[in-house]
Amino acid sequence: MSGKPAARQGDMTQYGGSIVQGSAGVRIGAPTGVACSVCPGGVTSGHPVNPLLGAKVLPGETDIALPGPLPFILSRTY
């Protein structure tokens, strides 16, 4: 599935088990460049991270910024 690890209902696991149910909230195959937050049912509040990609869905946040000739800025990234 587009080079990503995924399975569909009815697929078999490597140990012979069958996948019998899925999640309606999982979106696979969106066009390149589409953020997960625009997918129906996507999380758009809090600090969401796409578990498949390990990417933070919302823009970066600055935790601390100290002004000066050489400013010190600490921002979180995922």
C-alpha positions as CSV (number, residue, x, y, z in Angstrom):
1,M,0.0,0.0,0.0
2,S,2.1,2.9,-1.3
3,G,5.2,1.5,0.3
4,K,3.7,1.8,3.8
5,P,3.2,-1.1,6.2
6,A,-0.6,-1.7,6.2
7,A,-3.1,-4.5,6.0
8,R,-6.7,-4.8,4.8
9,Q,-9.6,-6.9,6.3
10,G,-9.1,-10.4,5.1
11,D,-5.3,-10.2,4.8
12,M,-3.3,-12.8,6.7
13,T,-0.6,-11.9,9.3
14,Q,2.9,-13.4,9.0
15,Y,1.8,-15.9,11.7
16,G,-1.3,-17.1,9.8
17,G,-3.9,-15.0,11.7
18,S,-6.6,-13.3,9.6
19,I,-7.4,-9.6,10.0
20,V,-11.1,-9.6,10.8
21,Q,-11.8,-5.9,11.5
22,G,-10.4,-2.5,10.8
23,S,-10.6,1.1,11.9
24,A,-12.8,3.6,10.0
25,G,-10.5,6.4,11.3
26,V,-7.4,5.2,9.5
27,R,-6.8,6.9,6.2
28,I,-4.3,5.4,3.8
29,G,-3.5,6.5,0.3
30,A,-4.2,10.3,0.6
31,P,-2.5,12.4,-2.1
32,T,1.1,13.4,-1.3
33,G,1.3,16.6,0.8
34,V,-2.1,16.3,2.4
35,A,-1.8,16.7,6.2
36,C,-3.6,14.1,8.3
37,S,-5.5,16.9,10.1
38,V,-7.5,17.5,6.9
39,C,-8.7,13.9,6.7
40,P,-12.2,13.3,8.0
41,G,-12.0,12.3,11.6
42,G,-8.4,13.5,12.0
43,V,-7.3,14.9,15.3
44,T,-6.8,18.7,15.2
45,S,-6.3,19.6,18.9
46,G,-3.8,18.8,21.6
47,H,-0.4,17.5,20.5
48,P,-1.3,14.9,17.9
49,V,1.4,12.8,16.3
50,N,0.7,10.6,13.2
51,P,1.7,7.1,14.5
52,L,2.4,5.8,11.1
53,L,4.8,8.5,10.1
54,G,5.9,9.7,13.5
55,A,5.2,13.2,12.3
56,K,3.6,16.0,14.4
57,V,0.3,17.0,12.7
58,L,0.1,20.6,14.0
59,P,2.7,23.4,13.5
60,G,5.7,23.7,15.8
61,E,5.5,25.2,19.3
62,T,8.1,27.5,20.9
63,D,8.6,26.5,24.6
64,I,11.1,29.2,25.5
65,A,12.6,32.2,23.8
66,L,15.3,34.3,25.3
67,P,16.2,37.6,23.5
68,G,19.7,38.8,23.1
69,P,22.5,39.3,20.6
70,L,22.4,35.5,20.1
71,P,18.8,34.6,20.8
72,F,18.1,31.2,22.4
73,I,14.9,29.5,21.2
74,L,13.8,26.0,22.3
75,S,11.0,24.4,20.2
76,R,9.5,21.0,20.3
77,T,9.5,18.7,17.2
78,Y,8.4,15.2,16.9
